[in-house]
Amino acid sequence: MHVDEAILCSTPAGIGALAAGAVVAAAGVAVGLRRLDHDHMPRAAMLAAAFFVASTIHVPLGVAKAHLVLTGLLGLVLGWAAFPAVLVALALQAVFLGYGGFLTLGVNTVVMAGPAVVCHYALRRLVRCDVLAIATVAGFAAGVAGTLLGALVLTMLLTWTGEAFVVPARLAFAAHLPLALVEGFVTAGAVALLRKVRPELLNAPLWTPSRLEISDA
Amino acid sequence: MRSRRAQGNSRPAQPTCPCVATHAPAAHRARSCRLPGCYARGARRVGPALAPLAPLAILAILATLAVVLSTSPARALAHKLSVFATVEGHAIRGEAHFRDGAPVRHATVQVLGPAGEALGRLQTDQDGLFRFQPQRRCDHRLLVDAGSGHAAEFTVTAAELPSQLGNSPPSAASATAMATLAAAASNQNAPRPPQETEPSGASAGEPDTVSGQLTQLRAEVARLRKETADANDRLFLRDVLGGVGFLFGIGGTAFYFLGLRRQQRAVADRHASQATG
């Protein structure tokens, strides 16, 4: 889901998109840094590292391969702090792995962290549920929604800069559907685990099992 | 947790362990309780030093998995697009593929000159190949756009192009000369299926002559250059570990400075409350 520099630098609409993306990303990062306090810094660093590593895991889908993005998980755990985490991780990806570029950092941050914030506001209450099934399904929904929203933003961006004539927008969006499914499962598993083992990462209370054994030992 | 018995003791009230209400007492008794507020006698609390180890282990496993999955023989990064072009005879032959070897079908190729002017626009075929006829001897920038944000660039320098081409845009006379040359070259190539190492140009039919050998040599060198370019872009574990290390470093530094600020704020609050109260 990374946008390469070569695409956007060649047209004036592309350069406008770069500038707009940079501005929106800067605003998001400012909000995220304000909300990132001392207690939440380790989890931001950990999830940024997970985002970095997950993009090196390629899921074979038909002819091409797609890589995990983990947008849903980032949104559920970090909220607005997903913006600085994704920005730093993308910058390191550009340096170490060559994904994307430095000029498209702003645009890529908006594409990957914007849906994370949307998922945060939409699903954070559901994820705190005591019923594990509901929390898991909410995690699946976060994974699918995060990826599909990111694909939507990417398609809109490419359409606006005039690149959509190369590949029809519908096809480009549909290519992300299998990836959305895989990410849904990964996020569901992660949310189920976190809900039980580390509920504080989801801002959820301790998970109470439905059957309490009270014994006088 | 002997909470019911403890209520009858005369000892000072111990804080009730939260495990009683929420955790299965069996695990509590087995001393495997890991809740941070557990006061069970003999329960081992997982110290702050050990807590990050589990995610670190998971990250290490993920990183190794990523490298192993992506370094199967001759396969590398699938996400990146790669384009490579050489000059064969009088034409630029190019090829675009994803890093795992899959060809890029029907992608747009823009040919730009050194000043950014558009020299041509092509499409790659079923196998990701394309041909372009240069009109003058200058740097040609080949920009391949595969949609969905994937693009790649390759530059064919002026030195690689044949010297018969002029430096200026072609006049009418040289344009016809170019056209005849191009027609001869394409007539030679049309019956042959497009293959990467297939030498084009007038000397293709005589492998024994010096020019035929030179053409074959150039094809071999082109293939070597492509393999070197592909090998340089493989995913290395050291890159993944470097990125993760940087993230931990940045996070840790920020954590430290935020902690300092919190400490200063606490001291200031204490001073303020002492001053007022």
HADDOCK unambig.tbl for C-alpha pairs under 7 A between the chains (distance, minus, plus):
assign (segid A and resid 2 and name CA) (segid B and resid 149 and name CA) 6.43 0.50 0.50
assign (segid A and resid 3 and name CA) (segid B and resid 149 and name CA) 4.31 0.50 0.50
assign (segid A and resid 3 and name CA) (segid B and resid 150 and name CA) 6.37 0.50 0.50
assign (segid A and resid 4 and name CA) (segid B and resid 149 and name CA) 5.77 0.50 0.50
assign (segid A and resid 4 and name CA) (segid B and resid 150 and name CA) 5.82 0.50 0.50
assign (segid A and resid 4 and name CA) (segid B and resid 151 and name CA) 5.93 0.50 0.50
assign (segid A and resid 6 and name CA) (segid B and resid 151 and name CA) 6.06 0.50 0.50
assign (segid A and resid 6 and name CA) (segid B and resid 152 and name CA) 6.72 0.50 0.50
assign (segid A and resid 7 and name CA) (segid B and resid 149 and name CA) 6.83 0.50 0.50
assign (segid A and resid 7 and name CA) (segid B and resid 151 and name CA) 6.14 0.50 0.50
assign (segid A and resid 38 and name CA) (segid B and resid 255 and name CA) 5.95 0.50 0.50
assign (segid A and resid 38 and name CA) (segid B and resid 258 and name CA) 5.28 0.50 0.50
assign (segid A and resid 38 and name CA) (segid B and resid 259 and name CA) 6.04 0.50 0.50
assign (segid A and resid 41 and name CA) (segid B and resid 251 and name CA) 6.49 0.50 0.50
assign (segid A and resid 41 and name CA) (segid B and resid 255 and name CA) 5.88 0.50 0.50
assign (segid A and resid 42 and name CA) (segid B and resid 251 and name CA) 6.48 0.50 0.50
assign (segid A and resid 45 and name CA) (segid B and resid 247 and name CA) 6.12 0.50 0.50
assign (segid A and resid 45 and name CA) (segid B and resid 248 and name CA) 6.17 0.50 0.50
assign (segid A and resid 45 and name CA) (segid B and resid 251 and name CA) 5.10 0.50 0.50
assign (segid A and resid 49 and name CA) (segid B and resid 244 and name CA) 5.43 0.50 0.50
assign (segid A and resid 49 and name CA) (segid B and resid 247 and name CA) 6.18 0.50 0.50
assign (segid A and resid 50 and name CA) (segid B and resid 59 and name CA) 6.79 0.50 0.50
assign (segid A and resid 53 and name CA) (segid B and resid 62 and name CA) 6.86 0.50 0.50
assign (segid A and resid 53 and name CA) (segid B and resid 63 and name CA) 6.05 0.50 0.50
assign (segid A and resid 53 and name CA) (segid B and resid 240 and name CA) 6.76 0.50 0.50
assign (segid A and resid 56 and name CA) (segid B and resid 66 and name CA) 5.62 0.50 0.50
assign (segid A and resid 57 and name CA) (segid B and resid 66 and name CA) 4.82 0.50 0.50
assign (segid A and resid 65 and name CA) (segid B and resid 78 and name CA) 5.95 0.50 0.50
assign (segid A and resid 65 and name CA) (segid B and resid 79 and name CA) 6.86 0.50 0.50
assign (segid A and resid 66 and name CA) (segid B and resid 79 and name CA) 6.86 0.50 0.50
assign (segid A and resid 92 and name CA) (segid B and resid 243 and name CA) 5.82 0.50 0.50
assign (segid A and resid 96 and name CA) (segid B and resid 239 and name CA) 5.38 0.50 0.50
assign (segid A and resid 96 and name CA) (segid B and resid 243 and name CA) 6.50 0.50 0.50
assign (segid A and resid 97 and name CA) (segid B and resid 239 and name CA) 6.66 0.50 0.50
assign (segid A and resid 163 and name CA) (segid B and resid 147 and name CA) 7.00 0.50 0.50
assign (segid A and resid 166 and name CA) (segid B and resid 108 and name CA) 6.89 0.50 0.50
assign (segid A and resid 166 and name CA) (segid B and resid 147 and name CA) 5.74 0.50 0.50
assign (segid A and resid 167 and name CA) (segid B and resid 147 and name CA) 5.32 0.50 0.50
assign (segid A and resid 172 and name CA) (segid B and resid 148 and name CA) 5.87 0.50 0.50
assign (segid A and resid 208 and name CA) (segid B and resid 22 and name CA) 5.39 0.50 0.50
assign (segid A and resid 212 and name CA) (segid B and resid 24 and name CA) 6.71 0.50 0.50
assign (segid A and resid 213 and name CA) (segid B and resid 24 and name CA) 5.91 0.50 0.50
assign (segid A and resid 213 and name CA) (segid B and resid 25 and name CA) 6.92 0.50 0.50
assign (segid A and resid 216 and name CA) (segid B and resid 2 and name CA) 6.73 0.50 0.50
assign (segid A and resid 217 and name CA) (segid B and resid 1 and name CA) 6.63 0.50 0.50
assign (segid A and resid 217 and name CA) (segid B and resid 2 and name CA) 6.21 0.50 0.50
